[in-house]
């Protein structure tokens, strides 16, 4: 607590009084005193203001001098400067040591300067800054998540570790991720004279002979260029799958909000014994199979920042270990962790994760191969190497929920149900589409050319 006397500080009055007379240096606020109504005033850190009271005072006392500093200027005005974040009060006394009033003072962050910086750095954004309890609260709407993060970062410079971000994001903030896990047999590709599925980073293309599907080549936008035009890359993948060159392991579709993480697992869990301190064995379960975790962040202008962690694992009994009579299998894992930026509807591929398996194939002539000594002449052993490559195709989309459930269609939505005669007598699993009234041929719906119209008018 610190006491100030206006008479003993008369020499200081003329120096500080210049601050009062200069509006650019200190603002003047009038407060009503004398009724013990606990007047309230707020000031920013390292900022100052001049307060004018309605009643005269002779002495003033600050309860917490580390929060704010005051200097009397006249018997009706005093100078107030914020020193650190917090709250304090100023007690005013008259010449007879009687309490005149109590002025509540709160020293906060410089909200006005922060608001000017937000408008300068982020023009056009509807973001407002407010003083909160010993901190700053941000509200409003931002065009994207990075804009909101930039505003919070700017506010952190004014109030480190004391910023509450209440900014909402406008626009599409839900991301649908279409993923296809493909395992390609490199052995079959080499035997058929095909090229690699992934030729170089940033561009994936398919080199194949014309006997398959006409020599398709896929661009980064997910389309396949052929001699008859552009079609979806799924057409080529389905053709390779029918040939036995590739097989689709999983094809999940996941949706996540911007900044949140969505995960997927198609597999299972196997028990794994774990020893504790008392030499007792407890059982834990570990996951295996096809997994995916992704975290999207919607940037401006439809750009999506995507962090993807795909994984394919399977049990490996060949490298299993045995502990106290319990056989524990190992895991063969192929995992990737990547971050990319692309637009809505664009695709990218992850490849290069190989796996090799060696098999020993024995062939023999029936009966003769089992003859001792001479049977070796009728037997042959062949070592075969089987190589596979994991390819992951990923396509993100910005989506919004639908208002009408009828807009959501299943693959069987447009398939008519067969009648009893069609199902039991003809063996059909789908019926005939009934012509709708809008598509029936009527005289009013018949299109007439201008030449025919002129002939009708002549008649």
C-alpha positions as semicolon CSV with decimal commas, in nm:
position;residue;x (nm);y (nm);z (nm)
1;X;0,000;0,000;0,000
2;X;0,136;0,337;-0,102
3;X;0,015;0,683;0,003
4;X;0,031;0,999;-0,208
5;X;-0,018;1,357;-0,085
6;X;-0,117;1,623;-0,333
7;X;0,053;1,905;-0,135
8;X;0,390;1,733;-0,107
9;X;0,386;1,649;-0,475
10;X;0,318;2,003;-0,589
11;X;0,652;2,013;-0,763
12;X;0,549;1,714;-0,972
13;X;0,216;1,861;-1,074
14;X;0,343;2,093;-1,343
15;X;0,548;1,818;-1,509
16;X;0,265;1,568;-1,516
17;X;0,001;1,831;-1,591
18;X;0,142;1,849;-1,944
19;X;0,019;1,492;-1,999
20;X;-0,333;1,603;-1,910
21;X;-0,320;1,895;-2,150
22;X;-0,197;1,670;-2,435
23;X;-0,476;1,436;-2,551
24;X;-0,232;1,230;-2,759
25;X;-0,041;1,120;-2,449
26;X;-0,312;1,058;-2,190
27;X;-0,689;1,040;-2,196
28;X;-0,906;1,221;-1,942
29;X;-1,193;1,030;-1,779
30;X;-1,446;1,187;-1,547
31;X;-1,567;0,974;-1,256
32;X;-1,838;1,051;-1,005
33;X;-1,709;1,041;-0,649
34;X;-1,836;1,123;-0,303
35;X;-2,116;0,864;-0,280
36;X;-1,901;0,555;-0,214
37;X;-2,026;0,403;-0,537
38;X;-1,689;0,238;-0,607
39;X;-1,616;0,392;-0,945
40;X;-1,459;0,154;-1,198
41;X;-1,183;0,228;-1,448
42;X;-0,975;0,001;-1,672
43;X;-0,635;0,075;-1,822
44;X;-0,393;-0,124;-2,036
45;X;-0,046;-0,230;-1,934
46;X;0,211;0,048;-1,992
47;X;-0,074;0,286;-2,079
48;X;-0,183;0,590;-1,882
49;X;-0,493;0,798;-1,826
50;X;-0,601;1,103;-1,628
51;X;-0,902;1,082;-1,397
52;X;-1,110;1,383;-1,293
53;X;-1,322;1,348;-0,978
54;X;-1,637;1,540;-0,886
55;X;-1,520;1,591;-0,526
56;X;-1,188;1,719;-0,402
57;X;-0,933;1,501;-0,226
58;X;-0,608;1,560;-0,043
59;X;-0,454;1,214;-0,009
60;X;-0,475;0,895;-0,214
61;X;-0,369;0,540;-0,133
62;X;-0,305;0,252;-0,378
63;X;-0,362;-0,093;-0,228
64;X;-0,133;-0,277;-0,475
65;X;0,138;-0,045;-0,612
66;X;0,282;-0,323;-0,831
67;X;-0,038;-0,327;-1,036
68;X;-0,085;0,047;-1,095
69;X;0,085;0,373;-1,015
70;X;-0,097;0,701;-0,940
71;X;0,019;1,059;-0,912
72;X;-0,205;1,346;-0,793
73;X;-0,215;1,645;-1,025
74;X;-0,472;1,871;-0,859
75;X;-0,727;1,823;-0,585
76;X;-0,971;1,694;-0,852
77;X;-0,742;1,507;-1,095
78;X;-0,481;1,235;-1,070
79;X;-0,262;1,043;-1,312
80;X;-0,305;0,661;-1,343
81;X;-0,062;0,423;-1,517
82;X;-0,093;0,044;-1,557
83;X;0,216;-0,151;-1,456
84;X;0,116;-0,521;-1,459
85;X;-0,189;-0,740;-1,514
86;X;-0,424;-0,747;-1,218
87;X;-0,675;-0,551;-1,013
88;X;-0,633;-0,292;-0,741
89;X;-0,815;0,009;-0,595
90;X;-0,737;0,370;-0,515
91;X;-0,870;0,520;-0,190
92;X;-0,934;0,896;-0,186
93;X;-0,924;1,097;0,143
94;X;-0,996;1,463;0,215
95;X;-0,790;1,697;0,433
96;X;-0,955;1,562;0,750
97;X;-0,851;1,205;0,665
98;X;-1,208;1,110;0,583
99;X;-1,266;0,858;0,304
100;X;-1,412;1,029;0,000
101;X;-1,444;0,733;-0,237
102;X;-1,285;0,412;-0,366
103;X;-1,189;0,379;-0,732
104;X;-1,166;0,020;-0,860
105;X;-0,884;-0,021;-1,113
106;X;-0,828;-0,316;-1,346
107;X;-0,511;-0,335;-1,552
108;X;-0,544;-0,555;-1,858
109;X;-0,391;-0,621;-2,195
110;X;-0,385;-0,366;-2,473
111;X;-0,704;-0,474;-2,653
112;X;-0,722;-0,164;-2,873
113;X;-0,375;-0,223;-3,019
114;X;-0,451;-0,591;-3,069
115;X;-0,771;-0,510;-3,257
116;X;-0,583;-0,273;-3,487
117;X;-0,321;-0,541;-3,556
118;X;-0,591;-0,797;-3,635
119;X;-0,753;-0,563;-3,885
120;X;-0,415;-0,487;-4,041
121;X;-0,280;-0,843;-4,063
122;X;-0,613;-1,014;-4,139
123;X;-0,816;-0,768;-4,345
124;X;-1,174;-0,862;-4,414
125;X;-1,195;-1,111;-4,127
126;X;-1,472;-1,063;-3,870
127;X;-1,261;-1,123;-3,560
128;X;-1,302;-0,926;-3,237
129;X;-1,083;-0,918;-2,928
130;X;-1,224;-0,865;-2,579
131;X;-1,068;-0,831;-2,236
132;X;-1,132;-1,137;-2,020
133;X;-1,032;-1,218;-1,664
134;X;-0,653;-1,171;-1,678
135;X;-0,652;-1,264;-2,048
136;X;-0,793;-1,207;-2,397
137;X;-1,098;-1,364;-2,556
138;X;-1,126;-1,388;-2,936
139;X;-1,464;-1,423;-3,104
140;X;-1,617;-1,389;-3,448
141;X;-1,581;-1,590;-3,767
142;X;-1,277;-1,670;-3,979
143;X;-1,264;-1,784;-4,338
144;X;-1,038;-2,080;-4,258
145;X;-0,869;-2,259;-3,972
146;X;-0,522;-2,114;-4,047
147;X;-0,668;-1,763;-4,024
148;X;-0,810;-1,841;-3,680
149;X;-0,477;-1,989;-3,573
150;X;-0,294;-1,679;-3,699
151;X;-0,527;-1,456;-3,498
152;X;-0,465;-1,663;-3,185
153;X;-0,090;-1,649;-3,246
154;X;-0,108;-1,271;-3,274
155;X;-0,307;-1,248;-2,951
156;X;-0,050;-1,468;-2,776
157;X;0,206;-1,193;-2,825
158;X;-0,008;-0,962;-2,614
159;X;-0,113;-1,222;-2,357
160;X;0,116;-1,528;-2,352
161;X;-0,071;-1,841;-2,243
162;X;-0,380;-1,634;-2,161
163;X;-0,579;-1,639;-2,487
164;X;-0,918;-1,808;-2,523
165;X;-0,996;-1,878;-2,888
166;X;-1,369;-1,868;-2,955
167;X;-1,344;-1,805;-3,330
168;X;-1,577;-2,012;-3,547
169;X;-1,487;-2,123;-3,899
170;X;-1,717;-2,041;-4,190
171;X;-1,761;-2,249;-4,504
172;X;-1,719;-2,621;-4,564
173;X;-1,518;-2,774;-4,282
174;X;-1,598;-3,145;-4,323
175;X;-1,362;-3,358;-4,528
176;X;-1,456;-3,690;-4,687
177;X;-1,157;-3,912;-4,760
178;X;-1,184;-4,183;-5,022
179;X;-0,909;-4,439;-4,974
180;X;-0,827;-4,756;-5,164
181;X;-0,567;-5,003;-5,037
182;X;-0,428;-5,207;-5,326
183;X;-0,176;-5,488;-5,311
184;X;-0,006;-5,546;-5,645
185;X;0,187;-5,861;-5,733
186;X;0,521;-5,747;-5,871
187;X;0,592;-6,102;-5,981
188;X;0,279;-6,109;-6,198
189;X;0,359;-5,762;-6,333
190;X;0,703;-5,875;-6,447
191;X;0,572;-6,198;-6,595
192;X;0,312;-6,012;-6,803
193;X;0,561;-5,748;-6,916
194;X;0,389;-5,459;-6,738
195;X;0,555;-5,155;-6,591
196;X;0,541;-5,030;-6,236
197;X;0,219;-4,886;-6,100
198;X;0,400;-4,591;-5,953
199;X;0,669;-4,454;-6,182
200;X;0,781;-4,141;-6,006
201;X;0,691;-3,917;-5,719
202;X;0,411;-3,669;-5,782
203;X;0,268;-3,857;-6,079
204;X;0,133;-4,208;-6,099
205;X;0,075;-4,376;-6,432
206;X;0,008;-4,727;-6,553
207;X;0,222;-4,886;-6,823
208;X;0,050;-5,185;-6,974
209;X;-0,005;-5,358;-7,302
210;X;-0,300;-5,285;-7,526
211;X;-0,439;-5,633;-7,466
212;X;-0,563;-5,532;-7,123
213;X;-0,764;-5,214;-7,147
214;X;-0,611;-5,023;-7,432
215;X;-0,306;-4,883;-7,257
216;X;-0,453;-4,657;-6,988
217;X;-0,253;-4,379;-6,827
218;X;-0,380;-4,208;-6,514
219;X;-0,324;-3,844;-6,433
220;X;-0,295;-3,690;-6,089
221;X;-0,660;-3,584;-6,098
222;X;-0,771;-3,944;-6,083
223;X;-0,873;-3,980;-6,449
224;X;-0,747;-4,228;-6,704
225;X;-0,665;-4,114;-7,057
226;X;-0,761;-4,358;-7,330
227;X;-0,817;-4,342;-7,702
228;X;-1,192;-4,309;-7,640
229;X;-1,171;-4,031;-7,384
230;X;-1,131;-3,992;-7,007
231;X;-1,276;-4,235;-6,759
232;X;-1,229;-4,306;-6,390
233;X;-0,915;-4,474;-6,265
234;X;-1,131;-4,739;-6,098
235;X;-1,198;-4,888;-6,443
236;X;-0,833;-4,969;-6,492
237;X;-0,790;-5,097;-6,138
238;X;-1,089;-5,327;-6,176
239;X;-0,940;-5,463;-6,498
240;X;-0,610;-5,538;-6,326
241;X;-0,797;-5,700;-6,039
242;X;-0,981;-5,931;-6,280
243;X;-0,645;-6,032;-6,427
244;X;-0,519;-6,122;-6,080
245;X;-0,244;-5,861;-6,089
246;X;-0,380;-5,657;-5,799
247;X;-0,631;-5,709;-5,523
248;X;-0,820;-5,450;-5,322
249;X;-0,755;-5,493;-4,951
250;X;-0,998;-5,225;-4,830
251;X;-1,185;-4,925;-4,967
252;X;-1,305;-4,713;-4,673
253;X;-1,466;-4,368;-4,679
254;X;-1,403;-4,152;-4,372
255;X;-1,535;-3,810;-4,270
256;X;-1,367;-3,576;-4,022
257;X;-1,401;-3,215;-3,918
258;X;-1,118;-2,978;-3,995
259;X;-0,854;-3,021;-3,726
260;X;-0,996;-3,349;-3,592
261;X;-0,866;-3,701;-3,650
262;X;-1,062;-3,990;-3,798
263;X;-0,939;-4,349;-3,790
264;X;-1,028;-4,680;-3,952
265;X;-0,931;-5,041;-3,879
266;X;-1,030;-5,357;-4,065
267;X;-0,861;-5,646;-3,892
268;X;-0,855;-5,776;-3,540
269;X;-0,667;-5,800;-3,214
270;X;-0,445;-6,077;-3,086
271;X;-0,353;-6,147;-2,721
272;X;-0,005;-6,048;-2,613
273;X;0,128;-6,161;-2,272
274;X;0,304;-5,896;-2,064
275;X;0,497;-5,970;-1,744
276;X;0,455;-5,735;-1,447
277;X;0,675;-5,671;-1,145
278;X;0,546;-5,973;-0,951
279;X;0,636;-6,212;-1,236
280;X;0,269;-6,246;-1,314
281;X;0,154;-6,245;-1,674
282;X;-0,124;-6,018;-1,787
283;X;-0,282;-6,017;-2,131
284;X;-0,289;-5,715;-2,358
285;X;-0,444;-5,699;-2,703
286;X;-0,266;-5,550;-3,002
287;X;-0,430;-5,453;-3,327
288;X;-0,345;-5,580;-3,672
289;X;-0,500;-5,545;-4,013
290;X;-0,563;-5,248;-4,241
291;X;-0,565;-4,917;-4,055
292;X;-0,584;-4,553;-4,146
293;X;-0,573;-4,229;-3,948
294;X;-0,597;-3,887;-4,108
295;X;-0,622;-3,530;-3,985
296;X;-0,750;-3,273;-4,237
297;X;-0,711;-2,897;-4,208
298;X;-0,915;-2,687;-4,446
299;X;-0,710;-2,394;-4,575
300;X;-0,829;-2,106;-4,787
301;X;-0,956;-2,133;-5,146
302;X;-1,049;-2,500;-5,120
303;X;-0,699;-2,624;-5,033
304;X;-0,683;-2,911;-4,784
305;X;-0,381;-2,989;-4,567
306;X;-0,391;-3,362;-4,508
307;X;-0,188;-3,568;-4,262
308;X;-0,232;-3,937;-4,346
309;X;-0,101;-4,242;-4,158
310;X;-0,194;-4,564;-4,344
311;X;-0,086;-4,903;-4,215
312;X;-0,117;-5,266;-4,326
313;X;-0,007;-5,535;-4,080
314;X;-0,052;-5,911;-4,061
315;X;0,044;-6,192;-3,826
316;X;0,373;-6,365;-3,901
317;X;0,389;-6,715;-3,752
318;X;0,733;-6,782;-3,898
319;X;0,899;-6,527;-3,669
320;X;0,695;-6,611;-3,360
321;X;0,854;-6,662;-3,019
322;X;0,762;-6,890;-2,731
323;X;0,750;-6,764;-2,372
324;X;0,661;-7,009;-2,093
325;X;0,489;-7,241;-2,334
326;X;0,294;-6,962;-2,503
327;X;0,365;-6,897;-2,870
328;X;0,351;-6,528;-2,956
329;X;0,327;-6,431;-3,323
330;X;0,509;-6,133;-3,466
331;X;0,372;-5,865;-3,696
332;X;0,469;-5,774;-4,049
333;X;0,393;-5,403;-4,078
334;X;0,394;-5,164;-4,371
335;X;0,328;-4,810;-4,255
336;X;0,355;-4,460;-4,401
337;X;0,327;-4,115;-4,246
338;X;0,293;-3,823;-4,484
339;X;0,151;-3,471;-4,506
340;X;0,031;-3,321;-4,834
341;X;-0,170;-3,023;-4,956
342;X;-0,416;-3,062;-5,242
343;X;-0,749;-2,930;-5,360
344;X;-1,095;-3,076;-5,337
345;X;-1,122;-3,382;-5,563
346;X;-0,751;-3,417;-5,639
347;X;-0,581;-3,752;-5,576
348;X;-0,239;-3,875;-5,476
349;X;-0,083;-4,217;-5,436
350;X;0,154;-4,373;-5,185
351;X;0,362;-4,669;-5,299
352;X;0,702;-4,830;-5,269
353;X;0,619;-5,049;-4,966
354;X;0,739;-5,390;-5,082
355;X;0,715;-5,731;-4,926
356;X;0,895;-6,049;-5,036
357;X;0,807;-6,410;-4,957
358;X;1,008;-6,718;-5,049
359;X;0,846;-7,057;-5,104
360;X;1,000;-7,397;-5,168
361;X;0,810;-7,598;-5,430
362;X;0,887;-7,972;-5,471
363;X;0,767;-8,169;-5,774
364;X;0,798;-8,541;-5,844
365;X;0,670;-8,812;-6,074
366;X;0,403;-9,017;-5,896
367;X;0,535;-9,344;-5,749
368;X;0,875;-9,311;-5,911
369;X;0,972;-9,016;-5,696
370;X;0,932;-9,227;-5,381
371;X;1,179;-9,496;-5,493
372;X;1,489;-9,493;-5,271
373;X;1,808;-9,359;-5,430
374;X;1,669;-9,357;-5,784
375;X;1,370;-9,145;-5,679
376;X;1,590;-8,834;-5,675
377;X;1,605;-8,854;-6,053
378;X;1,230;-8,807;-6,072
379;X;1,208;-8,518;-5,819
380;X;1,276;-8,145;-5,860
381;X;1,289;-7,859;-5,613
382;X;1,216;-7,499;-5,704
383;X;1,253;-7,187;-5,496
384;X;0,996;-6,920;-5,583
385;X;1,007;-6,553;-5,481
386;X;0,678;-6,367;-5,453
387;X;0,699;-5,987;-5,432
388;X;0,405;-5,759;-5,355
389;X;0,377;-5,380;-5,346
390;X;0,129;-5,184;-5,138
391;X;-0,034;-4,893;-5,324
392;X;-0,266;-4,647;-5,150
393;X;-0,485;-4,409;-5,351
394;X;-0,633;-4,116;-5,156
395;X;-0,885;-3,854;-5,268
396;X;-1,027;-3,587;-5,030
397;X;-1,355;-3,401;-5,081
398;X;-1,518;-3,107;-4,902
399;X;-1,869;-3,217;-4,807
400;X;-2,179;-3,089;-4,630
401;X;-2,462;-3,288;-4,471
402;X;-2,782;-3,323;-4,674
403;X;-3,116;-3,192;-4,553
404;X;-3,331;-3,453;-4,727
405;X;-3,264;-3,821;-4,659
406;X;-3,403;-3,906;-5,002
407;X;-3,092;-3,752;-5,155
408;X;-2,887;-4,038;-5,012
409;X;-2,893;-4,331;-5,253
410;X;-2,772;-4,688;-5,209
411;X;-2,650;-4,907;-5,497
412;X;-2,992;-5,081;-5,498
413;X;-3,205;-4,766;-5,474
414;X;-3,275;-4,755;-5,849
415;X;-3,320;-5,132;-5,886
416;X;-3,690;-5,226;-5,917
417;X;-3,807;-5,529;-5,724
418;X;-3,918;-5,824;-5,942
419;X;-4,271;-5,956;-5,933
420;X;-4,362;-6,309;-5,832
421;X;-4,378;-6,426;-6,194
422;X;-4,043;-6,270;-6,277
423;X;-3,876;-6,407;-5,965
424;X;-4,009;-6,765;-5,953
425;X;-4,093;-6,841;-6,317
426;X;-3,833;-6,640;-6,507
427;X;-3,559;-6,638;-6,241
428;X;-3,506;-6,261;-6,262
429;X;-3,371;-6,073;-5,962
430;X;-3,476;-5,728;-6,085
431;X;-3,796;-5,600;-6,238
432;X;-3,875;-5,355;-6,515
433;X;-3,875;-4,978;-6,472
434;X;-4,226;-4,838;-6,511
435;X;-4,228;-4,539;-6,747
436;X;-4,289;-4,220;-6,556
437;X;-4,566;-3,983;-6,665
438;X;-4,311;-3,716;-6,744
439;X;-4,133;-3,936;-6,999
440;X;-4,437;-4,078;-7,180
441;X;-4,481;-3,970;-7,540
442;X;-4,767;-3,721;-7,571
443;X;-4,857;-3,480;-7,850
444;X;-4,786;-3,185;-7,624
445;X;-4,440;-3,317;-7,541
446;X;-4,341;-3,378;-7,903
447;X;-4,066;-3,149;-8,024
448;X;-4,135;-2,969;-8,355
449;X;-3,859;-2,826;-8,569
450;X;-3,888;-2,470;-8,709
451;X;-3,924;-2,612;-9,063
452;X;-4,216;-2,832;-8,961
453;X;-4,374;-2,538;-8,782
454;X;-4,357;-2,330;-9,101
455;X;-4,522;-2,608;-9,301
456;X;-4,806;-2,630;-9,051
457;X;-4,864;-2,254;-9,070
458;X;-4,881;-2,269;-9,454
459;X;-5,155;-2,533;-9,438
